[in-house]
């Protein structure tokens, strides 16, 4: 596993982390145990960055169970979606309990919701030592101007944005600003866009990817992860999976260097 600085935080995040959207939203003990095994395998392979959110259903609770007894080996990122200070504090307190932790490594304002009203709550928690760092997320490229406004306040340490083959709008302005401010960049949906589940994998299925083999790429999923990780502005990507065998496949995308420009262009052409 390779690690990159998470911006100015001083944290070293595994370049391939683990998202929990949908995949950790399970209720039965048997399914929760399967997620525990997935988290255990991820940690064994050097994955140390786990991302969740209250709006992901049972994901925070299941992740908390999965990391119990191994908390010191993980960086936990979660989010707050409420738009007012009181509701935000209540949501964050629930997250502490569900995640079974006294400290959240990265607390992010989910989809920029109420960021002006909620940021003071995050700052208070930082001062108390219960939250180490704070960030912003948004899946809406159209909202980048507002995210950039918030970034310029100097109150946040990271951003989480969509970045995948076919969605590279972030390169125009938001990534240059993140570099200027030394903010960590977390790439969401690198394999499966929110509004196009299976689209990218489907486009690569059956295609000749042999030109990527010298760079350690053996599967379409690895090709998609490697594409985003080839951008040095990205600190980590957070693919999600509910399949144990996929953990090692995803983690392997972190090995070796990035793809050269010609390989990136060929991959873009395959996606169309």
N, C-alpha and C positions, 0 to 999 in steps of 0.2 A: 504494500500500500504506500502511496505517496501522500504527503501532507503539504498544505499551503497555509500561509498566514491568513487568518480571518481578519483582513484589514488591519486596523490599528489596535485590535483587542489584545494582541499578544498570544492569542489562542492558535494552536495548530490543528486545523480540521482535516480529516481525511478527505481527499479530493472527491471520492465517491462516498456520499453519506447514505442515509436511508430516510425516505419519506414514509408517512403512515396514512396518508389519505386513502380511504376506502379499505386498504389492505389490513389495517389494524382495527377496523371498526367491526369487531366481532363480539358476541355476547356469551357464547357457550364456553365452559371451562376447557373443553377439548380444543376448540379453535384458539383460545387464548394460549394454551400450552404450545400449539404449533407456532404461534408468533414468538413465544419465548425462545423456542429453538432457532427461529430465524434470527432473532437478536443475538443469541449466543454465537451462532455461526458468523454473523457480521463482525462481532467483537473479535472473534478468533482470527479473522482475516485482516484485522486492523482498522475496520470501520469504527469511527468514534463519534460521528456526528449524526444525531437523530432529530428529526423535525416532526412536530405534531401541532395540533390546534384543538380548541374546544369544539369547533364546528365539525370536527371529523368524527362525531358520534362517540364511540367507545374507545377511540384510539389513544387518548391520554391515559386512561385507566389501564388499558392493555399494555401500553409501553411501560408504564410504571411497574407493573407486575413483571414484565419481561426483563427489566433492568435491575430488579431487586437483588441486592447482594453484589451488584457489579456497577453500582452508580458511579464510582470513582473512575471508571474506565470510559465513561461516556460524556459527551457534551450534549446537553438537552436544550433544544430550541422549541419554544411553543409560541402561542399568539394570543392576542386579545382583540375581540371584534366589537365590543360594546362602544357606544358613542358618548357616554357621559362618565364622569369620574367615579361616581358611586357604583354603577353597574360594572365598570371595568375592574375596580378593586375586588368586588365580589367574585367576578369570573376568574381573576388571577388567583385568589385564595383557593377556589375550587381546583385550579390547575396544580397548585402545590400539593394538595391532598391526593389528587388522582395520580400524579406523577411520583408520589411517595418521596418527595425531595424537599429539603429546606432551602435549596438554592436553585434557581433557574439560570442556566448559563447565558441564554439569549432569549429575551422576551421581545416579540415583534408585534407591531400594530398591524393587524390583519386587514389587508385591502385598504389601508389608509383610513380606516373607519374612525371618525372623530379624533383624528390625531392631535389637533390643537388642544382639545379638552382632556384627552387621556394621557398625553405625554407627561404632565406633572406627576401623575400617579406612578409612572415608570421611574421617574427621577427620584421620587421618595423611596421607592423600593431599592433603588441602587444605593442611595445613601444609607439605607438600613442594612445593606449587604446581602439582601435576599435575591436580588437580580444583579448579575454581573455586567451584562451589556444589553443594549437595546437596538432594535432594527425596525425596518419598514418592509411591508410586502404589498404587492399588487399584481394581479394577473392582467389588468387592463393596460395595454400599451397606450391607449388614449389618455390615461391618467399620468403619464410620465412627467408632464410639466408640473403638476402638483407635487409629485414625489420629489422632483428636483428642488422645488421650493423648500420642502421639508428637509431634504438632505443638507441644504445650505445653512440651516439653523445651527449645525454642529452638534445636535442633540442625539444623533443616532450613529451607530457603529457599523451597521450592515444594511444591505438591501436584498430582497428576494424578488426575482423577476422571471418571467418566462423567457427561455432561451433554448432554441432547438433549430434543427435544419428547417429553413423556411420562415423562421421568425427571428430576425436579426436586427430589428429596429433599435434594440438597446445599444448597438454599436455607434449610432449617430451622435448621441448626446449623453445618455445616462451613464454609460460605462466610462467615457472620458471624465465625467464629473466625479464618479466613484473613485477613479484613480487619483484625481487631483486632491480629493478629500481623504484618501487612504481608507476607504470603506470596504469591508468585506462584501463579496458578491456571491449570492447563492442562486444557482440556476434551477428553477423549478420546471417541471414537465419536460425534461430533456428527451424522453422517449415517447411519451404519450400526451400530446396537447390536450388541454381541458375540453376544447370543443372539437376534438378530432381523435378520439380514443382509437388506437390501432391503425391510424392513418399512416404514420411513418414506418412502422414495422411492416405494414402491408405493402407499402411501396417498395421496400427493399427485399421482401420475400421472393426468393427465386432468382434474384439478380446476382451477377458475378461480382463478388466483393474480394476477389483474390488480390487486387491491387492494394488492399489494406492489410493483408497478412504480414508483410514485413514490419508493420507497425503494431503487431500483436493483436490485431482484430480478427476474431473468428466468427462472430455472429452479428446479425443486424443490430441487436441491442447494444453491443459493444461499439459498433460503428457510430451510433447516435450519441452515446456518452462521450466517446473520444472526440467527436466533432466539437462539442461544447467545451470540453476540457483543453482543447487545443488553444483556446483563448486564455492567455495568461492573466487577464483581468478577472477571471472566474476563480473563486476560492474553492467552491465545492458544488457538486450537483447532487440532487436528492431523489433518485429513482425509488419507486415503491414496488414491492413485490410481496405476494403471499405464497410464493413457491420457494422452498428451501434451496433447490438447485440453482435458482436464479441469483442467489446472493453471491456465490463465488464467480459466476459469469459477470455480474455487474462490477464486482470488486476488481476483477482482472483488467477492466478498462482503464484503471488508474496506473497500470504498469507502463513503463517506457515513456517516451516523449510524446509530444503532440503530433498531429498529422501535418505534413507539409502542405503548402498552398495548393499545389496541383491536385493532391488527394482530396482536399476539402472541396475544391471545385467539382471534381468528378462525383463526389458524394452528393453535392447539391443538385447536379444534373440528374442523378438517378431518382432523387425525390421528385424533381420536376416542380 
